[in-house]
Amino acid sequence: MSYRSRLRPMKRLAARVIERLWRPVFAAAGYGLGQRPAMWGSRGGGRILVVAPHPDDEAIGCAGTVLAHVAARDRVWVAIATDGRRARTGRDPQSVAAARCAEAQAAAQLMQVERLEWLGFAEGDWSVSELASRLRSLLEDLAPDVVYAPSLIDFHPEHLKVAHALALALEAAAARRPSNLTIRIYSVSVPLTPRLVNLIADVSSVMPRCRAVLAAYASQAGSIECSYRQRRYSALLQRMSGEIEEFWQLPAEHYVRLHREPPSARPCAFRGLRHFPLTDPLAYLVGSGERRRLRSSG
């Protein structure tokens, strides 16, 4: 057994201990908040589109909520923009892309979504106009009531670029057929924080199935581990038990205004949760001013 392998169980134990130390901090912060956001709900029969920059972002951001939509008999489509070939796995890009496509299909089956649209653009080598065109076609085919979307509250260049392409697609689709479309921004590793969250979904009851969906992305286990902590921290901040998923819900026009321009080249204003939880609170503190600005942008 290698030295690194022997250290792994110790590192996992240390991570659990550190998270337990942070939990009272998040719980105390939650008591200083105002009114709790609205609770997610569905009457069934809705049309839902989830747009993910990479295979696994849809699971990290809203797998539990997708499971709840399916249980409510909503139609759910998932569109994955890129093939994730640049993930650091030590394998060649083509093999990584094939593996991540297979993982996405397995995750979609576990969520029982109606349709998985594997757009599969080569990560890092695609045009905004082409993705926007494909997303516009999906919007026109499904005519969704709700789109779960990435956003500029992020640091990953592909996430920012996909959000920009989605904004252009929404604008073009609305020009042809206006609608009362709602956008729900989800987070991948950068928390929205209570400053932006206005809708929460209690996913505690579906977490066993949610974990199975997330486990389908075996090649991304490190990134996915952060999402479990984020669901637990979010519940503490909202003075709830268990695990929740958080969203910033806004009209499509507002989303388009925020993302119509190409992503800025300026230094990133945000920080995500890291694999090891030692600095987790920083992900909620860094970028507070930018979140405040975004909240007042509507």
C-alpha positions as CSV (number, residue, x, y, z in Angstrom):
1,M,0.0,0.0,0.0
2,S,1.4,3.4,-1.0
3,Y,2.0,6.2,1.5
4,R,-0.8,8.3,-0.2
5,S,-3.3,5.4,0.2
6,R,-2.5,5.0,3.9
7,L,-3.1,8.7,4.4
8,R,-6.5,8.7,2.7
9,P,-8.5,7.4,5.6
10,M,-6.9,9.9,7.9
11,K,-7.7,12.7,5.6
12,R,-11.3,11.6,5.4
13,L,-11.6,11.5,9.2
14,A,-9.9,14.9,9.5
15,A,-12.4,16.3,6.9
16,R,-15.4,15.0,8.9
17,V,-14.0,16.5,12.1
18,I,-13.4,19.9,10.5
19,E,-16.9,20.0,9.0
20,R,-18.3,19.3,12.5
21,L,-16.3,22.2,13.8
22,W,-17.8,24.5,11.1
23,R,-21.4,23.4,11.6
24,P,-22.0,25.5,14.7
25,V,-20.6,28.5,12.9
26,F,-23.1,28.1,10.0
27,A,-25.9,27.4,12.4
28,A,-25.2,30.6,14.4
29,A,-25.0,32.6,11.1
30,G,-28.4,31.3,10.2
31,Y,-30.0,32.8,13.3
32,G,-28.9,36.3,12.1
33,L,-30.9,36.0,8.8
34,G,-34.2,37.4,8.1
35,Q,-37.2,35.7,6.6
36,R,-36.7,32.3,5.2
37,P,-36.9,31.9,1.3
38,A,-39.9,30.3,-0.3
39,M,-40.1,26.5,-0.3
40,W,-39.9,24.6,-3.6
41,G,-43.1,22.9,-4.8
42,S,-44.7,21.5,-7.9
43,R,-48.3,20.8,-8.8
44,G,-47.2,18.4,-11.6
45,G,-47.4,18.7,-15.3
46,G,-44.7,21.2,-15.6
47,R,-42.0,21.4,-18.3
48,I,-38.5,21.6,-16.9
49,L,-35.1,22.1,-18.6
50,V,-31.8,21.7,-16.8
51,V,-28.8,23.2,-18.5
52,A,-25.4,21.9,-17.3
53,P,-22.0,23.1,-18.5
54,H,-20.3,19.7,-17.8
55,P,-21.5,16.2,-17.1
56,D,-22.0,16.2,-13.3
57,D,-23.0,19.9,-12.9
58,E,-26.7,19.0,-13.1
59,A,-26.3,16.4,-10.4
60,I,-24.1,18.7,-8.1
61,G,-26.5,21.6,-8.6
62,C,-30.0,20.1,-8.4
63,A,-30.2,16.3,-8.5
64,G,-32.5,16.2,-5.5
65,T,-34.8,18.8,-7.0
66,V,-34.9,17.0,-10.3
67,L,-35.9,13.8,-8.5
68,A,-38.7,15.7,-6.8
69,H,-39.8,17.1,-10.1
70,V,-40.0,13.6,-11.6
71,A,-41.9,12.4,-8.6
72,A,-44.4,15.2,-9.1
73,R,-44.9,14.0,-12.8
74,D,-43.2,17.0,-14.4
75,R,-41.5,16.5,-17.7
76,V,-37.7,17.0,-17.2
77,W,-35.1,17.3,-19.9
78,V,-31.4,17.6,-19.1
79,A,-29.0,19.3,-21.6
80,I,-25.3,18.9,-21.1
81,A,-23.2,21.4,-23.0
82,T,-19.7,20.0,-23.0
83,D,-18.1,16.6,-22.8
84,G,-15.8,17.4,-19.8
85,R,-12.7,16.0,-21.6
86,R,-10.3,18.4,-19.7
87,A,-11.0,16.8,-16.3
88,R,-7.8,15.9,-14.6
89,T,-8.0,12.2,-14.5
90,G,-4.7,11.2,-16.0
91,R,-6.4,9.7,-19.1
92,D,-6.4,10.9,-22.6
93,P,-9.2,13.5,-23.4
94,Q,-11.2,11.2,-25.7
95,S,-11.4,8.5,-23.1
96,V,-12.4,11.0,-20.5
97,A,-15.1,12.3,-22.7
98,A,-16.5,8.8,-23.4
99,A,-16.4,7.9,-19.7
100,R,-18.2,11.1,-18.7
101,C,-20.9,10.6,-21.3
102,A,-21.5,7.1,-19.9
103,E,-21.7,8.6,-16.4
104,A,-24.2,11.2,-17.5
105,Q,-26.4,8.6,-19.1
106,A,-26.3,6.5,-15.9
107,A,-27.2,9.6,-13.8
108,A,-30.1,10.5,-16.1
109,Q,-31.5,6.9,-15.8
110,L,-31.3,7.1,-12.0
111,M,-33.1,10.5,-12.0
112,Q,-35.6,9.0,-14.5
113,V,-35.6,12.2,-16.6
114,E,-37.6,12.1,-19.8
115,R,-34.7,13.1,-22.1
116,L,-30.9,13.6,-21.9
117,E,-29.7,15.9,-24.5
118,W,-25.9,15.2,-24.9
119,L,-24.8,18.3,-26.8
120,G,-21.2,17.2,-26.0
121,F,-19.2,20.1,-27.4
122,A,-15.4,19.4,-26.9
123,E,-14.6,21.2,-23.6
124,G,-12.6,24.3,-24.2
125,D,-13.1,24.2,-28.0
126,W,-16.6,25.4,-28.9
127,S,-18.4,28.5,-30.0
128,V,-21.0,30.5,-28.1
129,S,-23.1,31.0,-31.2
130,E,-23.3,27.2,-31.9
131,L,-24.3,26.3,-28.4
132,A,-26.8,29.2,-28.2
133,S,-28.4,27.9,-31.4
134,R,-28.7,24.3,-30.0
135,L,-30.1,25.6,-26.7
136,R,-32.6,27.8,-28.6
137,S,-33.9,24.7,-30.4
138,L,-34.3,22.9,-27.1
139,L,-36.2,25.9,-25.7
140,E,-38.5,25.9,-28.7
141,D,-39.0,22.2,-28.7
142,L,-39.8,21.8,-25.0
143,A,-41.2,25.3,-24.3
144,P,-40.2,24.9,-20.6
145,D,-41.9,26.6,-17.7
146,V,-38.6,26.5,-15.7
147,V,-35.0,26.4,-16.6
148,Y,-32.3,25.4,-14.1
149,A,-29.2,27.3,-15.1
150,P,-25.6,28.1,-14.4
151,S,-24.6,31.7,-13.8
152,L,-21.9,34.3,-13.4
153,I,-21.7,33.5,-9.7
154,D,-18.9,31.1,-10.5
155,F,-15.2,31.1,-11.4
156,H,-15.0,28.3,-14.0
157,P,-14.7,29.8,-17.5
158,E,-16.8,27.1,-19.1
159,H,-19.6,27.7,-16.7
160,L,-19.6,31.4,-17.4
161,K,-19.5,30.9,-21.1
162,V,-22.4,28.4,-21.0
163,A,-24.5,30.9,-19.0
164,H,-23.7,33.5,-21.6
165,A,-24.8,31.2,-24.4
166,L,-28.0,30.3,-22.6
167,A,-28.8,34.0,-22.2
168,L,-28.5,34.5,-25.9
169,A,-30.7,31.5,-26.6
170,L,-33.3,32.7,-24.2
171,E,-33.3,36.1,-25.8
172,A,-33.6,34.7,-29.3
173,A,-36.4,32.3,-28.3
174,A,-38.3,35.1,-26.6
175,A,-38.1,37.2,-29.7
176,R,-39.9,34.4,-31.6
177,R,-42.4,33.4,-28.9
178,P,-42.6,35.5,-25.7
179,S,-43.2,33.4,-22.6
180,N,-43.3,33.8,-18.8
181,L,-40.3,31.6,-18.4
182,T,-38.7,31.3,-14.9
183,I,-35.0,30.7,-14.4
184,R,-33.6,29.0,-11.3
185,I,-29.9,29.6,-10.9
186,Y,-28.2,26.7,-9.1
187,S,-24.7,26.6,-7.6
188,V,-21.9,24.1,-8.5
189,S,-19.1,24.9,-6.0
190,V,-19.6,28.7,-5.4
191,P,-22.4,29.1,-2.9
192,L,-25.2,31.5,-3.8
193,T,-25.4,32.3,0.0
194,P,-28.5,33.7,1.7
195,R,-27.9,37.1,0.0
196,L,-29.2,35.7,-3.3
197,V,-31.2,32.6,-2.4
198,N,-34.9,33.1,-2.6
199,L,-36.1,29.5,-3.2
200,I,-35.1,26.3,-1.3
201,A,-35.9,22.6,-1.8
202,D,-35.7,20.2,1.1
203,V,-34.1,17.2,-0.4
204,S,-33.5,15.2,2.8
205,S,-36.1,12.6,1.9
206,V,-34.6,11.9,-1.5
207,M,-30.9,12.0,-0.5
208,P,-30.4,8.2,-0.7
209,R,-31.4,8.4,-4.3
210,C,-29.5,11.7,-4.8
211,R,-26.4,10.1,-3.5
212,A,-26.8,7.3,-6.1
213,V,-27.1,9.8,-8.8
214,L,-24.0,11.6,-7.6
215,A,-22.1,8.3,-7.3
216,A,-22.7,7.7,-11.0
217,Y,-20.1,10.3,-11.6
218,A,-17.3,8.2,-10.1
219,S,-14.6,10.1,-12.1
220,Q,-15.6,13.3,-10.3
221,A,-15.8,12.0,-6.7
222,G,-13.7,14.8,-5.3
223,S,-15.8,17.7,-6.7
224,I,-19.0,15.9,-5.7
225,E,-17.9,15.5,-2.1
226,C,-18.0,19.3,-1.7
227,S,-21.7,19.3,-2.8
228,Y,-22.7,17.2,0.1
229,R,-21.2,19.7,2.5
230,Q,-22.8,22.5,0.7
231,R,-26.3,21.0,1.1
232,R,-25.7,20.5,4.8
233,Y,-24.3,24.0,5.3
234,S,-27.3,25.4,3.4
235,A,-29.7,23.7,5.7
236,L,-28.0,25.1,8.8
237,L,-28.0,28.6,7.3
238,Q,-31.8,28.3,6.7
239,R,-32.4,26.9,10.2
240,M,-33.5,23.5,8.8
241,S,-32.3,19.9,9.5
242,G,-31.0,17.6,6.9
243,E,-30.0,18.8,3.5
244,I,-31.4,21.3,1.0
245,E,-30.7,22.7,-2.4
246,E,-30.8,26.5,-3.0
247,F,-31.7,28.6,-6.0
248,W,-31.9,32.2,-7.1
249,Q,-35.2,32.3,-8.9
250,L,-35.7,35.2,-11.4
251,P,-37.5,36.0,-14.6
252,A,-35.8,35.1,-17.8
253,E,-35.4,38.8,-18.8
254,H,-33.4,39.4,-15.7
255,Y,-31.2,36.4,-16.3
256,V,-30.6,37.6,-19.9
257,R,-29.7,41.1,-18.6
258,L,-27.1,39.7,-16.3
259,H,-25.5,37.3,-18.8
260,R,-26.0,38.9,-22.2
261,E,-22.5,40.3,-22.4
262,P,-19.5,37.9,-22.8
263,P,-17.9,36.9,-19.5
264,S,-15.5,39.5,-18.2
265,A,-11.7,38.8,-18.2
266,R,-11.3,40.6,-14.9
267,P,-10.2,38.6,-11.8
268,C,-12.8,36.3,-10.4
269,A,-14.8,37.7,-7.5
270,F,-15.8,34.4,-6.0
271,R,-14.3,31.3,-4.3
272,G,-15.7,27.8,-4.3
273,L,-15.7,25.1,-1.7
274,R,-12.4,23.1,-1.8
275,H,-12.0,19.4,-1.6
276,F,-10.8,19.7,2.0
277,P,-13.1,21.7,4.3
278,L,-10.5,23.7,6.2
279,T,-11.4,27.0,4.5
280,D,-15.1,26.4,3.8
281,P,-16.5,29.6,5.3
282,L,-14.4,31.7,2.9
283,A,-16.5,30.4,0.0
284,Y,-19.4,32.2,1.6
285,L,-17.6,35.4,2.5
286,V,-15.5,36.0,-0.6
287,G,-17.5,38.0,-3.2
288,S,-20.1,39.3,-0.7
289,G,-20.0,42.7,-2.3
290,E,-20.5,41.3,-5.8
291,R,-23.5,39.3,-4.6
292,R,-24.9,42.4,-3.0
293,R,-24.6,44.2,-6.3
294,L,-26.2,41.4,-8.2
295,R,-29.1,41.3,-5.8
296,S,-29.8,45.0,-6.4
297,S,-29.6,44.6,-10.2
298,G,-33.2,43.6,-10.7
